[in-house]
Amino acid sequence: MLRLHAREGLIDEARMHVDLDVYRPIGRLFGNLYAAQRDTFALARESHAQWLARVNGGNNAGEPSGESQ
């Protein structure tokens, strides 16, 4: 079973999305230092198959070719 505890109004239950304007997360750095996470951005990620194709030059045999780039 998957559970989530969140304050009221944080999650749009119909779409199951977190409202980032309400969320305002913070991140722990080290010791007593924390960082506010105010800026958001999208970062496109390649799939494992795309990565293999790129590093193997199209040879999708399984492991990277080991060539230095």
SULGIQUI-V816191 format. One record per backbone hydrogen bond with DSSP energy under -0.5 kcal/mol. CO is the residue of the C=O (numbers start at 0). NH is the residue of the N-H. E is the energy in kcal/mol with one decimal. If there is no record, write none. Layout:
BEGIN
CO,NH,E ; CO,NH,E
END
This chain:
BEGIN
3,5,-0.6 ; 6,9,-1.7 ; 9,18,-2.9 ; 10,12,-1.1 ; 11,15,-2.3 ; 11,16,-1.2 ; 16,11,-3.0 ; 17,19,-1.0 ; 18,21,-0.9 ; 18,22,-2.3 ; 19,23,-1.4 ; 24,36,-2.2 ; 26,34,-2.7 ; 29,32,-2.7 ; 32,28,-2.5 ; 32,29,-0.7 ; 34,26,-2.7 ; 35,37,-0.9 ; 46,50,-2.4 ; 47,51,-2.7 ; 48,52,-2.2 ; 49,53,-2.1 ; 50,54,-2.9 ; 51,55,-2.2 ; 52,57,-2.2 ; 53,56,-0.7 ; 54,64,-0.5 ; 55,58,-1.6 ; 57,59,-1.2 ; 58,60,-0.7
END
